Amino acid sequence: MGYDPEVFWRQTPRLLKAAIAGYTNRERSAHREMMYGAWHGAAFQRAKKMPPLNQVLGDKRKAQTPEQMLAIMQSLAV
């Protein structure tokens, strides 16, 4: 976890719990990313034909209508 002992002893239990929760979430996220990569690597290895990269990455998004943009901006202004 890389926690400084001096900082540890000056923290309240609530702050320590928050720090541990943050560390746990970071580790869980890193593990999920590794599993995601391993799963896709295995899936691509078994594929007869490799799909195009832009299809895999899913970068292309639908253009928003002006009404959708306005609705999003109004929801942020609340």
PDB file of N, CA, C and O in Angstrom, chain B, residues numbered from 101:
ATOM      1  N   MET B 101       0.831  -1.186   0.000  1.00  0.00           N
ATOM      2  CA  MET B 101       0.000   0.000   0.000  1.00  0.00           C
ATOM      3  C   MET B 101       0.875   1.249   0.000  1.00  0.00           C
ATOM      4  O   MET B 101       0.433   2.304  -0.454  1.00  0.00           O
ATOM      5  N   GLY B 102       2.096   1.153   0.495  1.00  0.00           N
ATOM      6  CA  GLY B 102       2.998   2.291   0.462  1.00  0.00           C
ATOM      7  C   GLY B 102       2.584   3.420   1.387  1.00  0.00           C
ATOM      8  O   GLY B 102       2.670   4.592   1.021  1.00  0.00           O
ATOM      9  N   TYR B 103       2.139   3.076   2.575  1.00  0.00           N
ATOM     10  CA  TYR B 103       1.617   4.068   3.508  1.00  0.00           C
ATOM     11  C   TYR B 103       2.699   4.481   4.489  1.00  0.00           C
ATOM     12  O   TYR B 103       3.338   3.624   5.099  1.00  0.00           O
ATOM     13  N   ASP B 104       2.917   5.780   4.653  1.00  0.00           N
ATOM     14  CA  ASP B 104       3.914   6.319   5.568  1.00  0.00           C
ATOM     15  C   ASP B 104       3.451   6.103   7.013  1.00  0.00           C
ATOM     16  O   ASP B 104       2.358   6.548   7.365  1.00  0.00           O
ATOM     17  N   PRO B 105       4.243   5.436   7.859  1.00  0.00           N
ATOM     18  CA  PRO B 105       3.826   5.171   9.241  1.00  0.00           C
ATOM     19  C   PRO B 105       3.501   6.441  10.032  1.00  0.00           C
ATOM     20  O   PRO B 105       2.589   6.439  10.859  1.00  0.00           O
ATOM     21  N   GLU B 106       4.235   7.514   9.783  1.00  0.00           N
ATOM     22  CA  GLU B 106       3.967   8.759  10.504  1.00  0.00           C
ATOM     23  C   GLU B 106       2.581   9.309  10.159  1.00  0.00           C
ATOM     24  O   GLU B 106       1.855   9.786  11.032  1.00  0.00           O
ATOM     25  N   VAL B 107       2.230   9.235   8.888  1.00  0.00           N
ATOM     26  CA  VAL B 107       0.902   9.686   8.457  1.00  0.00           C
ATOM     27  C   VAL B 107      -0.167   8.773   9.044  1.00  0.00           C
ATOM     28  O   VAL B 107      -1.232   9.234   9.454  1.00  0.00           O
ATOM     29  N   PHE B 108       0.121   7.487   9.082  1.00  0.00           N
ATOM     30  CA  PHE B 108      -0.834   6.520   9.628  1.00  0.00           C
ATOM     31  C   PHE B 108      -1.237   6.885  11.054  1.00  0.00           C
ATOM     32  O   PHE B 108      -2.424   6.893  11.380  1.00  0.00           O
ATOM     33  N   TRP B 109      -0.270   7.184  11.895  1.00  0.00           N
ATOM     34  CA  TRP B 109      -0.569   7.429  13.305  1.00  0.00           C
ATOM     35  C   TRP B 109      -1.230   8.782  13.546  1.00  0.00           C
ATOM     36  O   TRP B 109      -1.798   9.002  14.616  1.00  0.00           O
ATOM     37  N   ARG B 110      -1.168   9.687  12.579  1.00  0.00           N
ATOM     38  CA  ARG B 110      -1.827  10.984  12.741  1.00  0.00           C
ATOM     39  C   ARG B 110      -3.238  11.001  12.179  1.00  0.00           C
ATOM     40  O   ARG B 110      -3.957  11.983  12.363  1.00  0.00           O
ATOM     41  N   GLN B 111      -3.650   9.946  11.503  1.00  0.00           N
ATOM     42  CA  GLN B 111      -4.969   9.923  10.878  1.00  0.00           C
ATOM     43  C   GLN B 111      -6.047   9.474  11.845  1.00  0.00           C
ATOM     44  O   GLN B 111      -5.804   8.751  12.811  1.00  0.00           O
ATOM     45  N   THR B 112      -7.262   9.943  11.535  1.00  0.00           N
ATOM     46  CA  THR B 112      -8.423   9.465  12.277  1.00  0.00           C
ATOM     47  C   THR B 112      -8.848   8.133  11.666  1.00  0.00           C
ATOM     48  O   THR B 112      -8.499   7.842  10.522  1.00  0.00           O
ATOM     49  N   PRO B 113      -9.589   7.326  12.408  1.00  0.00           N
ATOM     50  CA  PRO B 113     -10.075   6.062  11.841  1.00  0.00           C
ATOM     51  C   PRO B 113     -10.892   6.265  10.562  1.00  0.00           C
ATOM     52  O   PRO B 113     -10.835   5.441   9.649  1.00  0.00           O
ATOM     53  N   ARG B 114     -11.643   7.349  10.499  1.00  0.00           N
ATOM     54  CA  ARG B 114     -12.466   7.609   9.318  1.00  0.00           C
ATOM     55  C   ARG B 114     -11.586   7.854   8.089  1.00  0.00           C
ATOM     56  O   ARG B 114     -11.861   7.321   7.014  1.00  0.00           O
ATOM     57  N   LEU B 115     -10.530   8.657   8.244  1.00  0.00           N
ATOM     58  CA  LEU B 115      -9.628   8.918   7.121  1.00  0.00           C
ATOM     59  C   LEU B 115      -8.864   7.663   6.712  1.00  0.00           C
ATOM     60  O   LEU B 115      -8.627   7.437   5.525  1.00  0.00           O
ATOM     61  N   LEU B 116      -8.485   6.858   7.678  1.00  0.00           N
ATOM     62  CA  LEU B 116      -7.795   5.605   7.371  1.00  0.00           C
ATOM     63  C   LEU B 116      -8.707   4.670   6.581  1.00  0.00           C
ATOM     64  O   LEU B 116      -8.279   4.035   5.618  1.00  0.00           O
ATOM     65  N   LYS B 117      -9.955   4.594   6.996  1.00  0.00           N
ATOM     66  CA  LYS B 117     -10.922   3.749   6.285  1.00  0.00           C
ATOM     67  C   LYS B 117     -11.097   4.239   4.846  1.00  0.00           C
ATOM     68  O   LYS B 117     -11.172   3.430   3.921  1.00  0.00           O
ATOM     69  N   ALA B 118     -11.163   5.564   4.655  1.00  0.00           N
ATOM     70  CA  ALA B 118     -11.302   6.123   3.307  1.00  0.00           C
ATOM     71  C   ALA B 118     -10.069   5.817   2.462  1.00  0.00           C
ATOM     72  O   ALA B 118     -10.192   5.494   1.280  1.00  0.00           O
ATOM     73  N   ALA B 119      -8.879   5.916   3.061  1.00  0.00           N
ATOM     74  CA  ALA B 119      -7.647   5.622   2.325  1.00  0.00           C
ATOM     75  C   ALA B 119      -7.595   4.155   1.914  1.00  0.00           C
ATOM     76  O   ALA B 119      -7.201   3.835   0.792  1.00  0.00           O
ATOM     77  N   ILE B 120      -7.986   3.280   2.807  1.00  0.00           N
ATOM     78  CA  ILE B 120      -7.985   1.844   2.499  1.00  0.00           C
ATOM     79  C   ILE B 120      -9.016   1.534   1.422  1.00  0.00           C
ATOM     80  O   ILE B 120      -8.762   0.721   0.533  1.00  0.00           O
ATOM     81  N   ALA B 121     -10.183   2.179   1.497  1.00  0.00           N
ATOM     82  CA  ALA B 121     -11.216   1.969   0.473  1.00  0.00           C
ATOM     83  C   ALA B 121     -10.713   2.440  -0.894  1.00  0.00           C
ATOM     84  O   ALA B 121     -10.943   1.775  -1.904  1.00  0.00           O
ATOM     85  N   GLY B 122     -10.029   3.586  -0.925  1.00  0.00           N
ATOM     86  CA  GLY B 122      -9.475   4.082  -2.184  1.00  0.00           C
ATOM     87  C   GLY B 122      -8.436   3.137  -2.756  1.00  0.00           C
ATOM     88  O   GLY B 122      -8.418   2.875  -3.958  1.00  0.00           O
ATOM     89  N   TYR B 123      -7.571   2.627  -1.892  1.00  0.00           N
ATOM     90  CA  TYR B 123      -6.549   1.669  -2.321  1.00  0.00           C
ATOM     91  C   TYR B 123      -7.205   0.404  -2.880  1.00  0.00           C
ATOM     92  O   TYR B 123      -6.800  -0.104  -3.926  1.00  0.00           O
ATOM     93  N   THR B 124      -8.206  -0.090  -2.182  1.00  0.00           N
ATOM     94  CA  THR B 124      -8.915  -1.294  -2.622  1.00  0.00           C
ATOM     95  C   THR B 124      -9.565  -1.074  -3.982  1.00  0.00           C
ATOM     96  O   THR B 124      -9.498  -1.942  -4.852  1.00  0.00           O
ATOM     97  N   ASN B 125     -10.191   0.081  -4.168  1.00  0.00           N
ATOM     98  CA  ASN B 125     -10.831   0.378  -5.455  1.00  0.00           C
ATOM     99  C   ASN B 125      -9.811   0.473  -6.583  1.00  0.00           C
ATOM    100  O   ASN B 125     -10.067  -0.009  -7.686  1.00  0.00           O
ATOM    101  N   ARG B 126      -8.652   1.091  -6.322  1.00  0.00           N
ATOM    102  CA  ARG B 126      -7.602   1.180  -7.340  1.00  0.00           C
ATOM    103  C   ARG B 126      -7.096  -0.204  -7.729  1.00  0.00           C
ATOM    104  O   ARG B 126      -6.919  -0.498  -8.911  1.00  0.00           O
ATOM    105  N   GLU B 127      -6.867  -1.044  -6.736  1.00  0.00           N
ATOM    106  CA  GLU B 127      -6.372  -2.397  -7.016  1.00  0.00           C
ATOM    107  C   GLU B 127      -7.409  -3.220  -7.776  1.00  0.00           C
ATOM    108  O   GLU B 127      -7.064  -3.956  -8.701  1.00  0.00           O
ATOM    109  N   ARG B 128      -8.664  -3.097  -7.393  1.00  0.00           N
ATOM    110  CA  ARG B 128      -9.735  -3.823  -8.082  1.00  0.00           C
ATOM    111  C   ARG B 128      -9.836  -3.357  -9.534  1.00  0.00           C
ATOM    112  O   ARG B 128     -10.008  -4.170 -10.442  1.00  0.00           O
ATOM    113  N   SER B 129      -9.729  -2.052  -9.747  1.00  0.00           N
ATOM    114  CA  SER B 129      -9.786  -1.509 -11.100  1.00  0.00           C
ATOM    115  C   SER B 129      -8.607  -2.004 -11.939  1.00  0.00           C
ATOM    116  O   SER B 129      -8.783  -2.376 -13.099  1.00  0.00           O
ATOM    117  N   ALA B 130      -7.417  -2.009 -11.360  1.00  0.00           N
ATOM    118  CA  ALA B 130      -6.234  -2.493 -12.081  1.00  0.00           C
ATOM    119  C   ALA B 130      -6.386  -3.971 -12.433  1.00  0.00           C
ATOM    120  O   ALA B 130      -6.018  -4.390 -13.531  1.00  0.00           O
ATOM    121  N   HIS B 131      -6.921  -4.751 -11.515  1.00  0.00           N
ATOM    122  CA  HIS B 131      -7.121  -6.178 -11.770  1.00  0.00           C
ATOM    123  C   HIS B 131      -8.133  -6.381 -12.890  1.00  0.00           C
ATOM    124  O   HIS B 131      -7.936  -7.226 -13.764  1.00  0.00           O
ATOM    125  N   ARG B 132      -9.211  -5.612 -12.865  1.00  0.00           N
ATOM    126  CA  ARG B 132     -10.226  -5.730 -13.919  1.00  0.00           C
ATOM    127  C   ARG B 132      -9.635  -5.373 -15.286  1.00  0.00           C
ATOM    128  O   ARG B 132      -9.951  -6.021 -16.284  1.00  0.00           O
ATOM    129  N   GLU B 133      -8.784  -4.350 -15.337  1.00  0.00           N
ATOM    130  CA  GLU B 133      -8.150  -3.979 -16.604  1.00  0.00           C
ATOM    131  C   GLU B 133      -7.274  -5.110 -17.130  1.00  0.00           C
ATOM    132  O   GLU B 133      -7.280  -5.399 -18.327  1.00  0.00           O
ATOM    133  N   MET B 134      -6.522  -5.747 -16.240  1.00  0.00           N
ATOM    134  CA  MET B 134      -5.668  -6.862 -16.667  1.00  0.00           C
ATOM    135  C   MET B 134      -6.512  -8.036 -17.161  1.00  0.00           C
ATOM    136  O   MET B 134      -6.175  -8.666 -18.164  1.00  0.00           O
ATOM    137  N   MET B 135      -7.598  -8.328 -16.467  1.00  0.00           N
ATOM    138  CA  MET B 135      -8.471  -9.424 -16.889  1.00  0.00           C
ATOM    139  C   MET B 135      -9.135  -9.102 -18.230  1.00  0.00           C
ATOM    140  O   MET B 135      -9.302  -9.985 -19.071  1.00  0.00           O
ATOM    141  N   TYR B 136      -9.505  -7.857 -18.422  1.00  0.00           N
ATOM    142  CA  TYR B 136     -10.106  -7.408 -19.676  1.00  0.00           C
ATOM    143  C   TYR B 136      -9.126  -7.638 -20.826  1.00  0.00           C
ATOM    144  O   TYR B 136      -9.500  -8.161 -21.876  1.00  0.00           O
ATOM    145  N   GLY B 137      -7.874  -7.244 -20.618  1.00  0.00           N
ATOM    146  CA  GLY B 137      -6.855  -7.428 -21.650  1.00  0.00           C
ATOM    147  C   GLY B 137      -6.580  -8.895 -21.936  1.00  0.00           C
ATOM    148  O   GLY B 137      -6.437  -9.291 -23.092  1.00  0.00           O
ATOM    149  N   ALA B 138      -6.507  -9.698 -20.887  1.00  0.00           N
ATOM    150  CA  ALA B 138      -6.251 -11.130 -21.066  1.00  0.00           C
ATOM    151  C   ALA B 138      -7.407 -11.801 -21.800  1.00  0.00           C
ATOM    152  O   ALA B 138      -7.192 -12.639 -22.675  1.00  0.00           O
ATOM    153  N   TRP B 139      -8.626 -11.431 -21.441  1.00  0.00           N
ATOM    154  CA  TRP B 139      -9.798 -12.032 -22.079  1.00  0.00           C
ATOM    155  C   TRP B 139      -9.823 -11.689 -23.561  1.00  0.00           C
ATOM    156  O   TRP B 139     -10.041 -12.560 -24.403  1.00  0.00           O
ATOM    157  N   HIS B 140      -9.600 -10.418 -23.877  1.00  0.00           N
ATOM    158  CA  HIS B 140      -9.629 -10.021 -25.281  1.00  0.00           C
ATOM    159  C   HIS B 140      -8.460 -10.629 -26.060  1.00  0.00           C
ATOM    160  O   HIS B 140      -8.614 -10.994 -27.226  1.00  0.00           O
ATOM    161  N   GLY B 141      -7.308 -10.737 -25.425  1.00  0.00           N
ATOM    162  CA  GLY B 141      -6.178 -11.382 -26.091  1.00  0.00           C
ATOM    163  C   GLY B 141      -6.493 -12.822 -26.456  1.00  0.00           C
ATOM    164  O   GLY B 141      -6.179 -13.276 -27.557  1.00  0.00           O
ATOM    165  N   ALA B 142      -7.114 -13.535 -25.532  1.00  0.00           N
ATOM    166  CA  ALA B 142      -7.485 -14.927 -25.801  1.00  0.00           C
ATOM    167  C   ALA B 142      -8.574 -15.006 -26.867  1.00  0.00           C
ATOM    168  O   ALA B 142      -8.551 -15.892 -27.721  1.00  0.00           O
ATOM    169  N   ALA B 143      -9.521 -14.082 -26.813  1.00  0.00           N
ATOM    170  CA  ALA B 143     -10.608 -14.094 -27.802  1.00  0.00           C
ATOM    171  C   ALA B 143     -10.064 -13.812 -29.204  1.00  0.00           C
ATOM    172  O   ALA B 143     -10.474 -14.460 -30.167  1.00  0.00           O
ATOM    173  N   PHE B 144      -9.152 -12.859 -29.325  1.00  0.00           N
ATOM    174  CA  PHE B 144      -8.580 -12.547 -30.636  1.00  0.00           C
ATOM    175  C   PHE B 144      -7.717 -13.691 -31.152  1.00  0.00           C
ATOM    176  O   PHE B 144      -7.643 -13.917 -32.360  1.00  0.00           O
ATOM    177  N   GLN B 145      -7.078 -14.398 -30.264  1.00  0.00           N
ATOM    178  CA  GLN B 145      -6.246 -15.523 -30.670  1.00  0.00           C
ATOM    179  C   GLN B 145      -7.111 -16.629 -31.286  1.00  0.00           C
ATOM    180  O   GLN B 145      -6.676 -17.313 -32.212  1.00  0.00           O
ATOM    181  N   ARG B 146      -8.315 -16.802 -30.780  1.00  0.00           N
ATOM    182  CA  ARG B 146      -9.211 -17.844 -31.288  1.00  0.00           C
ATOM    183  C   ARG B 146      -9.991 -17.410 -32.521  1.00  0.00           C
ATOM    184  O   ARG B 146     -10.562 -18.252 -33.214  1.00  0.00           O
ATOM    185  N   ALA B 147     -10.028 -16.116 -32.808  1.00  0.00           N
ATOM    186  CA  ALA B 147     -10.825 -15.615 -33.932  1.00  0.00           C
ATOM    187  C   ALA B 147     -10.222 -16.066 -35.256  1.00  0.00           C
ATOM    188  O   ALA B 147      -9.005 -16.043 -35.441  1.00  0.00           O
ATOM    189  N   LYS B 148     -11.090 -16.474 -36.170  1.00  0.00           N
ATOM    190  CA  LYS B 148     -10.626 -16.883 -37.496  1.00  0.00           C
ATOM    191  C   LYS B 148     -10.196 -15.656 -38.305  1.00  0.00           C
ATOM    192  O   LYS B 148      -9.225 -15.705 -39.059  1.00  0.00           O
ATOM    193  N   LYS B 149     -10.938 -14.554 -38.133  1.00  0.00           N
ATOM    194  CA  LYS B 149     -10.617 -13.325 -38.848  1.00  0.00           C
ATOM    195  C   LYS B 149     -10.589 -12.185 -37.830  1.00  0.00           C
ATOM    196  O   LYS B 149     -11.529 -12.003 -37.056  1.00  0.00           O
ATOM    197  N   MET B 150      -9.518 -11.437 -37.844  1.00  0.00           N
ATOM    198  CA  MET B 150      -9.364 -10.339 -36.897  1.00  0.00           C
ATOM    199  C   MET B 150     -10.311  -9.198 -37.270  1.00  0.00           C
ATOM    200  O   MET B 150     -10.315  -8.755 -38.419  1.00  0.00           O
ATOM    201  N   PRO B 151     -11.119  -8.714 -36.310  1.00  0.00           N
ATOM    202  CA  PRO B 151     -12.007  -7.593 -36.623  1.00  0.00           C
ATOM    203  C   PRO B 151     -11.202  -6.301 -36.775  1.00  0.00           C
ATOM    204  O   PRO B 151     -10.107  -6.184 -36.224  1.00  0.00           O
ATOM    205  N   PRO B 152     -11.737  -5.337 -37.516  1.00  0.00           N
ATOM    206  CA  PRO B 152     -11.036  -4.058 -37.659  1.00  0.00           C
ATOM    207  C   PRO B 152     -10.860  -3.378 -36.296  1.00  0.00           C
ATOM    208  O   PRO B 152     -11.735  -3.464 -35.435  1.00  0.00           O
ATOM    209  N   LEU B 153      -9.734  -2.711 -36.114  1.00  0.00           N
ATOM    210  CA  LEU B 153      -9.424  -2.091 -34.831  1.00  0.00           C
ATOM    211  C   LEU B 153     -10.456  -1.041 -34.435  1.00  0.00           C
ATOM    212  O   LEU B 153     -10.839  -0.962 -33.268  1.00  0.00           O
ATOM    213  N   ASN B 154     -10.909  -0.234 -35.394  1.00  0.00           N
ATOM    214  CA  ASN B 154     -11.888   0.799 -35.035  1.00  0.00           C
ATOM    215  C   ASN B 154     -13.205   0.183 -34.563  1.00  0.00           C
ATOM    216  O   ASN B 154     -13.918   0.794 -33.767  1.00  0.00           O
ATOM    217  N   GLN B 155     -13.530  -1.000 -35.036  1.00  0.00           N
ATOM    218  CA  GLN B 155     -14.736  -1.683 -34.563  1.00  0.00           C
ATOM    219  C   GLN B 155     -14.534  -2.189 -33.133  1.00  0.00           C
ATOM    220  O   GLN B 155     -15.453  -2.134 -32.315  1.00  0.00           O
ATOM    221  N   VAL B 156     -13.348  -2.675 -32.840  1.00  0.00           N
ATOM    222  CA  VAL B 156     -13.043  -3.184 -31.505  1.00  0.00           C
ATOM    223  C   VAL B 156     -13.007  -2.047 -30.490  1.00  0.00           C
ATOM    224  O   VAL B 156     -13.539  -2.169 -29.387  1.00  0.00           O
ATOM    225  N   LEU B 157     -12.373  -0.938 -30.876  1.00  0.00           N
ATOM    226  CA  LEU B 157     -12.246   0.188 -29.957  1.00  0.00           C
ATOM    227  C   LEU B 157     -13.554   0.944 -29.782  1.00  0.00           C
ATOM    228  O   LEU B 157     -13.786   1.554 -28.738  1.00  0.00           O
ATOM    229  N   GLY B 158     -14.405   0.909 -30.792  1.00  0.00           N
ATOM    230  CA  GLY B 158     -15.695   1.582 -30.681  1.00  0.00           C
ATOM    231  C   GLY B 158     -15.572   3.092 -30.556  1.00  0.00           C
ATOM    232  O   GLY B 158     -16.331   3.712 -29.811  1.00  0.00           O
ATOM    233  N   ASP B 159     -14.627   3.692 -31.272  1.00  0.00           N
ATOM    234  CA  ASP B 159     -14.416   5.134 -31.170  1.00  0.00           C
ATOM    235  C   ASP B 159     -15.521   5.955 -31.827  1.00  0.00           C
ATOM    236  O   ASP B 159     -15.784   7.085 -31.414  1.00  0.00           O
ATOM    237  N   LYS B 160     -16.153   5.407 -32.824  1.00  0.00           N
ATOM    238  CA  LYS B 160     -17.155   6.173 -33.555  1.00  0.00           C
ATOM    239  C   LYS B 160     -18.425   6.305 -32.715  1.00  0.00           C
ATOM    240  O   LYS B 160     -19.015   5.314 -32.285  1.00  0.00           O
ATOM    241  N   ARG B 161     -18.821   7.545 -32.499  1.00  0.00           N
ATOM    242  CA  ARG B 161     -20.026   7.807 -31.710  1.00  0.00           C
ATOM    243  C   ARG B 161     -21.047   8.527 -32.571  1.00  0.00           C
ATOM    244  O   ARG B 161     -20.706   9.203 -33.541  1.00  0.00           O
ATOM    245  N   LYS B 162     -22.307   8.366 -32.193  1.00  0.00           N
ATOM    246  CA  LYS B 162     -23.368   9.075 -32.896  1.00  0.00           C
ATOM    247  C   LYS B 162     -23.273  10.561 -32.589  1.00  0.00           C
ATOM    248  O   LYS B 162     -22.961  10.957 -31.467  1.00  0.00           O
ATOM    249  N   ALA B 163     -23.542  11.365 -33.587  1.00  0.00           N
ATOM    250  CA  ALA B 163     -23.571  12.811 -33.373  1.00  0.00           C
ATOM    251  C   ALA B 163     -24.820  13.168 -32.571  1.00  0.00           C
ATOM    252  O   ALA B 163     -25.894  12.609 -32.792  1.00  0.00           O
ATOM    253  N   GLN B 164     -24.664  14.101 -31.644  1.00  0.00           N
ATOM    254  CA  GLN B 164     -25.800  14.534 -30.839  1.00  0.00           C
ATOM    255  C   GLN B 164     -26.590  15.583 -31.602  1.00  0.00           C
ATOM    256  O   GLN B 164     -26.039  16.392 -32.349  1.00  0.00           O
ATOM    257  N   THR B 165     -27.886  15.545 -31.390  1.00  0.00           N
ATOM    258  CA  THR B 165     -28.739  16.578 -31.969  1.00  0.00           C
ATOM    259  C   THR B 165     -28.618  17.829 -31.107  1.00  0.00           C
ATOM    260  O   THR B 165     -28.218  17.744 -29.946  1.00  0.00           O
ATOM    261  N   PRO B 166     -28.958  18.988 -31.663  1.00  0.00           N
ATOM    262  CA  PRO B 166     -28.936  20.210 -30.847  1.00  0.00           C
ATOM    263  C   PRO B 166     -29.829  20.100 -29.605  1.00  0.00           C
ATOM    264  O   PRO B 166     -29.502  20.654 -28.556  1.00  0.00           O
ATOM    265  N   GLU B 167     -30.940  19.395 -29.723  1.00  0.00           N
ATOM    266  CA  GLU B 167     -31.843  19.222 -28.583  1.00  0.00           C
ATOM    267  C   GLU B 167     -31.174  18.405 -27.476  1.00  0.00           C
ATOM    268  O   GLU B 167     -31.320  18.719 -26.295  1.00  0.00           O
ATOM    269  N   GLN B 168     -30.451  17.369 -27.857  1.00  0.00           N
ATOM    270  CA  GLN B 168     -29.748  16.557 -26.868  1.00  0.00           C
ATOM    271  C   GLN B 168     -28.653  17.368 -26.178  1.00  0.00           C
ATOM    272  O   GLN B 168     -28.465  17.265 -24.966  1.00  0.00           O
ATOM    273  N   MET B 169     -27.937  18.169 -26.954  1.00  0.00           N
ATOM    274  CA  MET B 169     -26.894  19.015 -26.364  1.00  0.00           C
ATOM    275  C   MET B 169     -27.489  20.006 -25.368  1.00  0.00           C
ATOM    276  O   MET B 169     -26.944  20.214 -24.284  1.00  0.00           O
ATOM    277  N   LEU B 170     -28.605  20.610 -25.744  1.00  0.00           N
ATOM    278  CA  LEU B 170     -29.262  21.574 -24.862  1.00  0.00           C
ATOM    279  C   LEU B 170     -29.729  20.897 -23.581  1.00  0.00           C
ATOM    280  O   LEU B 170     -29.573  21.454 -22.495  1.00  0.00           O
ATOM    281  N   ALA B 171     -30.300  19.702 -23.697  1.00  0.00           N
ATOM    282  CA  ALA B 171     -30.779  18.975 -22.515  1.00  0.00           C
ATOM    283  C   ALA B 171     -29.621  18.647 -21.575  1.00  0.00           C
ATOM    284  O   ALA B 171     -29.769  18.737 -20.356  1.00  0.00           O
ATOM    285  N   ILE B 172     -28.488  18.274 -22.123  1.00  0.00           N
ATOM    286  CA  ILE B 172     -27.320  17.962 -21.294  1.00  0.00           C
ATOM    287  C   ILE B 172     -26.823  19.218 -20.587  1.00  0.00           C
ATOM    288  O   ILE B 172     -26.531  19.185 -19.392  1.00  0.00           O
ATOM    289  N   MET B 173     -26.727  20.313 -21.315  1.00  0.00           N
ATOM    290  CA  MET B 173     -26.260  21.566 -20.705  1.00  0.00           C
ATOM    291  C   MET B 173     -27.222  22.046 -19.618  1.00  0.00           C
ATOM    292  O   MET B 173     -26.788  22.553 -18.583  1.00  0.00           O
ATOM    293  N   GLN B 174     -28.514  21.888 -19.850  1.00  0.00           N
ATOM    294  CA  GLN B 174     -29.492  22.299 -18.838  1.00  0.00           C
ATOM    295  C   GLN B 174     -29.398  21.420 -17.597  1.00  0.00           C
ATOM    296  O   GLN B 174     -29.574  21.911 -16.482  1.00  0.00           O
ATOM    297  N   SER B 175     -29.127  20.142 -17.770  1.00  0.00           N
ATOM    298  CA  SER B 175     -29.007  19.262 -16.603  1.00  0.00           C
ATOM    299  C   SER B 175     -27.757  19.601 -15.791  1.00  0.00           C
ATOM    300  O   SER B 175     -27.744  19.415 -14.575  1.00  0.00           O
ATOM    301  N   LEU B 176     -26.705  20.096 -16.449  1.00  0.00           N
ATOM    302  CA  LEU B 176     -25.489  20.483 -15.744  1.00  0.00           C
ATOM    303  C   LEU B 176     -25.641  21.818 -15.017  1.00  0.00           C
ATOM    304  O   LEU B 176     -24.941  22.081 -14.040  1.00  0.00           O
ATOM    305  N   ALA B 177     -26.550  22.649 -15.494  1.00  0.00           N
ATOM    306  CA  ALA B 177     -26.724  23.989 -14.924  1.00  0.00           C
ATOM    307  C   ALA B 177     -27.525  23.974 -13.627  1.00  0.00           C
ATOM    308  O   ALA B 177     -27.601  24.996 -12.944  1.00  0.00           O
ATOM    309  N   VAL B 178     -28.111  22.862 -13.281  1.00  0.00           N
ATOM    310  CA  VAL B 178     -28.969  22.799 -12.080  1.00  0.00           C
ATOM    311  C   VAL B 178     -28.197  22.936 -10.829  1.00  0.00           C
ATOM    312  O   VAL B 178     -28.773  22.904  -9.741  1.00  0.00           O
TER     313      VAL B 178
END
